[in-house]
Amino acid sequence: MNIFDYIKDTKGEMKHVSWPTKKQTMTYTILIIVVSIAVAAYLGLFDEIFSNIINRLL
């Protein structure tokens, strides 16, 4: 298989891909940002709690 066959096959496969709409893309992007911020806050809270416990023990 040469590079031209590969490109031709790839182009054909890309026609079968179900691409998300602009609205879906925006919704998923916002969801990922919100979840990332929530996880960061959750981990930051526990980091602060455990840091305070360690500092009190030392």
Backbone atoms as SQL, in Angstrom:
CREATE TABLE atoms (id INTEGER PRIMARY KEY, chain TEXT, resi INTEGER, resn TEXT, atom TEXT, x REAL, y REAL, z REAL);
INSERT INTO atoms VALUES
  (1, 'A', 1, 'MET', 'N', 0.863, -1.184, 0.000),
  (2, 'A', 1, 'MET', 'CA', 0.000, 0.000, 0.000),
  (3, 'A', 1, 'MET', 'C', 0.902, 1.238, 0.000),
  (4, 'A', 2, 'ASN', 'N', 0.699, 2.095, -0.973),
  (5, 'A', 2, 'ASN', 'CA', 1.507, 3.313, -1.003),
  (6, 'A', 2, 'ASN', 'C', 0.751, 4.468, -0.347),
  (7, 'A', 3, 'ILE', 'N', 1.401, 5.585, -0.267),
  (8, 'A', 3, 'ILE', 'CA', 0.847, 6.751, 0.449),
  (9, 'A', 3, 'ILE', 'C', -0.431, 7.256, -0.222),
  (10, 'A', 4, 'PHE', 'N', -0.510, 7.150, -1.544),
  (11, 'A', 4, 'PHE', 'CA', -1.697, 7.652, -2.247),
  (12, 'A', 4, 'PHE', 'C', -2.935, 6.795, -1.951),
  (13, 'A', 5, 'ASP', 'N', -2.745, 5.481, -1.856),
  (14, 'A', 5, 'ASP', 'CA', -3.851, 4.599, -1.477),
  (15, 'A', 5, 'ASP', 'C', -4.305, 4.893, -0.053),
  (16, 'A', 6, 'TYR', 'N', -3.333, 5.126, 0.817),
  (17, 'A', 6, 'TYR', 'CA', -3.654, 5.438, 2.219),
  (18, 'A', 6, 'TYR', 'C', -4.494, 6.711, 2.315),
  (19, 'A', 7, 'ILE', 'N', -4.078, 7.750, 1.611),
  (20, 'A', 7, 'ILE', 'CA', -4.806, 9.023, 1.629),
  (21, 'A', 7, 'ILE', 'C', -6.208, 8.840, 1.042),
  (22, 'A', 8, 'LYS', 'N', -6.314, 8.084, -0.035),
  (23, 'A', 8, 'LYS', 'CA', -7.611, 7.825, -0.661),
  (24, 'A', 8, 'LYS', 'C', -8.538, 7.077, 0.300),
  (25, 'A', 9, 'ASP', 'N', -8.003, 6.036, 0.961),
  (26, 'A', 9, 'ASP', 'CA', -8.807, 5.268, 1.920),
  (27, 'A', 9, 'ASP', 'C', -9.207, 6.127, 3.121),
  (28, 'A', 10, 'THR', 'N', -8.285, 6.937, 3.583),
  (29, 'A', 10, 'THR', 'CA', -8.578, 7.810, 4.728),
  (30, 'A', 10, 'THR', 'C', -9.672, 8.799, 4.366),
  (31, 'A', 11, 'LYS', 'N', -9.592, 9.381, 3.181),
  (32, 'A', 11, 'LYS', 'CA', -10.617, 10.331, 2.730),
  (33, 'A', 11, 'LYS', 'C', -11.982, 9.653, 2.663),
  (34, 'A', 12, 'GLY', 'N', -12.021, 8.414, 2.194),
  (35, 'A', 12, 'GLY', 'CA', -13.278, 7.673, 2.127),
  (36, 'A', 12, 'GLY', 'C', -13.850, 7.380, 3.507),
  (37, 'A', 13, 'GLU', 'N', -12.980, 7.024, 4.451),
  (38, 'A', 13, 'GLU', 'CA', -13.426, 6.744, 5.819),
  (39, 'A', 13, 'GLU', 'C', -13.940, 8.009, 6.510),
  (40, 'A', 14, 'MET', 'N', -13.339, 9.144, 6.209),
  (41, 'A', 14, 'MET', 'CA', -13.754, 10.398, 6.844),
  (42, 'A', 14, 'MET', 'C', -15.186, 10.775, 6.448),
  (43, 'A', 15, 'LYS', 'N', -15.664, 10.274, 5.327),
  (44, 'A', 15, 'LYS', 'CA', -17.042, 10.548, 4.919),
  (45, 'A', 15, 'LYS', 'C', -18.053, 9.810, 5.796),
  (46, 'A', 16, 'HIS', 'N', -17.609, 8.741, 6.463),
  (47, 'A', 16, 'HIS', 'CA', -18.492, 7.953, 7.317),
  (48, 'A', 16, 'HIS', 'C', -18.534, 8.466, 8.756),
  (49, 'A', 17, 'VAL', 'N', -17.683, 9.420, 9.072),
  (50, 'A', 17, 'VAL', 'CA', -17.613, 9.942, 10.436),
  (51, 'A', 17, 'VAL', 'C', -18.847, 10.786, 10.729),
  (52, 'A', 18, 'SER', 'N', -19.415, 10.592, 11.903),
  (53, 'A', 18, 'SER', 'CA', -20.557, 11.395, 12.325),
  (54, 'A', 18, 'SER', 'C', -20.027, 12.569, 13.154),
  (55, 'A', 19, 'TRP', 'N', -19.926, 13.725, 12.527),
  (56, 'A', 19, 'TRP', 'CA', -19.353, 14.894, 13.180),
  (57, 'A', 19, 'TRP', 'C', -20.405, 15.570, 14.064),
  (58, 'A', 20, 'PRO', 'N', -19.991, 16.076, 15.242),
  (59, 'A', 20, 'PRO', 'CA', -20.945, 16.774, 16.112),
  (60, 'A', 20, 'PRO', 'C', -21.321, 18.128, 15.508),
  (61, 'A', 21, 'THR', 'N', -22.512, 18.590, 15.893),
  (62, 'A', 21, 'THR', 'CA', -22.939, 19.912, 15.435),
  (63, 'A', 21, 'THR', 'C', -22.195, 20.982, 16.238),
  (64, 'A', 22, 'LYS', 'N', -22.318, 22.216, 15.802),
  (65, 'A', 22, 'LYS', 'CA', -21.661, 23.318, 16.501),
  (66, 'A', 22, 'LYS', 'C', -22.218, 23.433, 17.925),
  (67, 'A', 23, 'LYS', 'N', -23.531, 23.242, 18.069),
  (68, 'A', 23, 'LYS', 'CA', -24.158, 23.328, 19.392),
  (69, 'A', 23, 'LYS', 'C', -23.637, 22.224, 20.317),
  (70, 'A', 24, 'GLN', 'N', -23.524, 21.002, 19.796),
  (71, 'A', 24, 'GLN', 'CA', -22.996, 19.895, 20.600),
  (72, 'A', 24, 'GLN', 'C', -21.549, 20.176, 21.019),
  (73, 'A', 25, 'THR', 'N', -20.762, 20.685, 20.089),
  (74, 'A', 25, 'THR', 'CA', -19.363, 20.986, 20.389),
  (75, 'A', 25, 'THR', 'C', -19.256, 22.025, 21.489),
  (76, 'A', 26, 'MET', 'N', -20.058, 23.073, 21.407),
  (77, 'A', 26, 'MET', 'CA', -20.036, 24.121, 22.435),
  (78, 'A', 26, 'MET', 'C', -20.501, 23.558, 23.779),
  (79, 'A', 27, 'THR', 'N', -21.556, 22.748, 23.768),
  (80, 'A', 27, 'THR', 'CA', -22.079, 22.160, 25.004),
  (81, 'A', 27, 'THR', 'C', -21.039, 21.277, 25.669),
  (82, 'A', 28, 'TYR', 'N', -20.403, 20.402, 24.901),
  (83, 'A', 28, 'TYR', 'CA', -19.392, 19.503, 25.462),
  (84, 'A', 28, 'TYR', 'C', -18.165, 20.272, 25.952),
  (85, 'A', 29, 'THR', 'N', -17.789, 21.314, 25.235),
  (86, 'A', 29, 'THR', 'CA', -16.643, 22.126, 25.648),
  (87, 'A', 29, 'THR', 'C', -16.924, 22.805, 26.983),
  (88, 'A', 30, 'ILE', 'N', -18.099, 23.403, 27.119),
  (89, 'A', 30, 'ILE', 'CA', -18.463, 24.065, 28.375),
  (90, 'A', 30, 'ILE', 'C', -18.550, 23.048, 29.502),
  (91, 'A', 31, 'LEU', 'N', -19.112, 21.884, 29.221),
  (92, 'A', 31, 'LEU', 'CA', -19.213, 20.825, 30.232),
  (93, 'A', 31, 'LEU', 'C', -17.831, 20.389, 30.712),
  (94, 'A', 32, 'ILE', 'N', -16.908, 20.211, 29.796),
  (95, 'A', 32, 'ILE', 'CA', -15.551, 19.805, 30.168),
  (96, 'A', 32, 'ILE', 'C', -14.877, 20.881, 31.008),
  (97, 'A', 33, 'ILE', 'N', -15.065, 22.150, 30.665),
  (98, 'A', 33, 'ILE', 'CA', -14.470, 23.235, 31.443),
  (99, 'A', 33, 'ILE', 'C', -15.051, 23.265, 32.852),
  (100, 'A', 34, 'VAL', 'N', -16.363, 23.126, 32.974),
  (101, 'A', 34, 'VAL', 'CA', -17.017, 23.142, 34.290),
  (102, 'A', 34, 'VAL', 'C', -16.562, 21.965, 35.141),
  (103, 'A', 35, 'VAL', 'N', -16.521, 20.776, 34.549),
  (104, 'A', 35, 'VAL', 'CA', -16.084, 19.592, 35.294),
  (105, 'A', 35, 'VAL', 'C', -14.619, 19.740, 35.708),
  (106, 'A', 36, 'SER', 'N', -13.780, 20.268, 34.844),
  (107, 'A', 36, 'SER', 'CA', -12.370, 20.467, 35.170),
  (108, 'A', 36, 'SER', 'C', -12.201, 21.432, 36.340),
  (109, 'A', 37, 'ILE', 'N', -12.968, 22.506, 36.350),
  (110, 'A', 37, 'ILE', 'CA', -12.903, 23.474, 37.442),
  (111, 'A', 37, 'ILE', 'C', -13.393, 22.840, 38.738),
  (112, 'A', 38, 'ALA', 'N', -14.468, 22.045, 38.661),
  (113, 'A', 38, 'ALA', 'CA', -15.000, 21.381, 39.852),
  (114, 'A', 38, 'ALA', 'C', -13.992, 20.383, 40.423),
  (115, 'A', 39, 'VAL', 'N', -13.353, 19.608, 39.568),
  (116, 'A', 39, 'VAL', 'CA', -12.352, 18.642, 40.029),
  (117, 'A', 39, 'VAL', 'C', -11.154, 19.370, 40.637),
  (118, 'A', 40, 'ALA', 'N', -10.723, 20.451, 40.027),
  (119, 'A', 40, 'ALA', 'CA', -9.606, 21.229, 40.562),
  (120, 'A', 40, 'ALA', 'C', -9.942, 21.796, 41.936),
  (121, 'A', 41, 'ALA', 'N', -11.161, 22.301, 42.098),
  (122, 'A', 41, 'ALA', 'CA', -11.580, 22.835, 43.396),
  (123, 'A', 41, 'ALA', 'C', -11.653, 21.724, 44.439),
  (124, 'A', 42, 'TYR', 'N', -12.179, 20.575, 44.069),
  (125, 'A', 42, 'TYR', 'CA', -12.288, 19.419, 44.963),
  (126, 'A', 42, 'TYR', 'C', -10.898, 18.968, 45.423),
  (127, 'A', 43, 'LEU', 'N', -9.979, 18.807, 44.474),
  (128, 'A', 43, 'LEU', 'CA', -8.622, 18.393, 44.823),
  (129, 'A', 43, 'LEU', 'C', -7.893, 19.470, 45.620),
  (130, 'A', 44, 'GLY', 'N', -8.123, 20.724, 45.267),
  (131, 'A', 44, 'GLY', 'CA', -7.510, 21.829, 46.007),
  (132, 'A', 44, 'GLY', 'C', -7.989, 21.880, 47.442),
  (133, 'A', 45, 'LEU', 'N', -9.259, 21.613, 47.660),
  (134, 'A', 45, 'LEU', 'CA', -9.808, 21.590, 49.014),
  (135, 'A', 45, 'LEU', 'C', -9.141, 20.507, 49.854),
  (136, 'A', 46, 'PHE', 'N', -9.058, 19.301, 49.309),
  (137, 'A', 46, 'PHE', 'CA', -8.424, 18.211, 50.060),
  (138, 'A', 46, 'PHE', 'C', -6.931, 18.453, 50.245),
  (139, 'A', 47, 'ASP', 'N', -6.282, 19.062, 49.289),
  (140, 'A', 47, 'ASP', 'CA', -4.870, 19.409, 49.444),
  (141, 'A', 47, 'ASP', 'C', -4.696, 20.382, 50.608),
  (142, 'A', 48, 'GLU', 'N', -5.557, 21.358, 50.684),
  (143, 'A', 48, 'GLU', 'CA', -5.493, 22.339, 51.777),
  (144, 'A', 48, 'GLU', 'C', -5.758, 21.660, 53.126),
  (145, 'A', 49, 'ILE', 'N', -6.752, 20.807, 53.187),
  (146, 'A', 49, 'ILE', 'CA', -7.079, 20.109, 54.434),
  (147, 'A', 49, 'ILE', 'C', -5.893, 19.249, 54.884),
  (148, 'A', 50, 'PHE', 'N', -5.356, 18.438, 53.979),
  (149, 'A', 50, 'PHE', 'CA', -4.251, 17.561, 54.348),
  (150, 'A', 50, 'PHE', 'C', -2.977, 18.350, 54.654),
  (151, 'A', 51, 'SER', 'N', -2.757, 19.460, 53.968),
  (152, 'A', 51, 'SER', 'CA', -1.600, 20.307, 54.278),
  (153, 'A', 51, 'SER', 'C', -1.713, 20.869, 55.688),
  (154, 'A', 52, 'ASN', 'N', -2.907, 21.308, 56.077),
  (155, 'A', 52, 'ASN', 'CA', -3.108, 21.815, 57.435),
  (156, 'A', 52, 'ASN', 'C', -2.892, 20.722, 58.472),
  (157, 'A', 53, 'ILE', 'N', -3.350, 19.523, 58.193),
  (158, 'A', 53, 'ILE', 'CA', -3.152, 18.401, 59.133),
  (159, 'A', 53, 'ILE', 'C', -1.664, 18.100, 59.279),
  (160, 'A', 54, 'ILE', 'N', -0.947, 18.037, 58.192),
  (161, 'A', 54, 'ILE', 'CA', 0.492, 17.754, 58.231),
  (162, 'A', 54, 'ILE', 'C', 1.229, 18.866, 58.983),
  (163, 'A', 55, 'ASN', 'N', 0.886, 20.112, 58.707),
  (164, 'A', 55, 'ASN', 'CA', 1.563, 21.229, 59.391),
  (165, 'A', 55, 'ASN', 'C', 1.296, 21.212, 60.895),
  (166, 'A', 56, 'ARG', 'N', 0.117, 20.811, 61.310),
  (167, 'A', 56, 'ARG', 'CA', -0.188, 20.744, 62.742),
  (168, 'A', 56, 'ARG', 'C', 0.557, 19.608, 63.424),
  (169, 'A', 57, 'LEU', 'N', 0.762, 18.505, 62.687),
  (170, 'A', 57, 'LEU', 'CA', 1.486, 17.380, 63.248),
  (171, 'A', 57, 'LEU', 'C', 2.975, 17.659, 63.365),
  (172, 'A', 58, 'LEU', 'N', 3.481, 18.462, 62.487),
  (173, 'A', 58, 'LEU', 'CA', 4.909, 18.795, 62.517),
  (174, 'A', 58, 'LEU', 'C', 5.093, 19.986, 63.375);
